[in-house]
Amino acid sequence: MSDATLLTVYSRECCHLCHDMIEALDALRSVYPFAVRVVDIEDDEDLEQRYGHLVPVLIANGEEICHYHLDPAALAAYFGRIL
């Protein structure tokens, strides 16, 4: 795989778990080829209804990898399937 996988973190600005997940992902950039897009759900009613009680939610290619906390095993399993 030549291009980085886009991981999306659905989050809220004032969410310490969201910041923790993003920080944990940053630490794994040397392990897996990915880019991170952070989407604040606060101003989007549809996203708020879908992910509001789960944030942060990590999504790749329409697949939920984990929520609340980064799950390194789930992330490894995801990359194991696509790489």
Protein Blocks (a to p, Z undefined) as FASTA:
>chain_A
ZZdcdddddddfklmklmmmmmmmmmmmmmpccddddddfklmmklmmmmmmmpccddee
hiafbghiacfklmmmmmmmmZZ
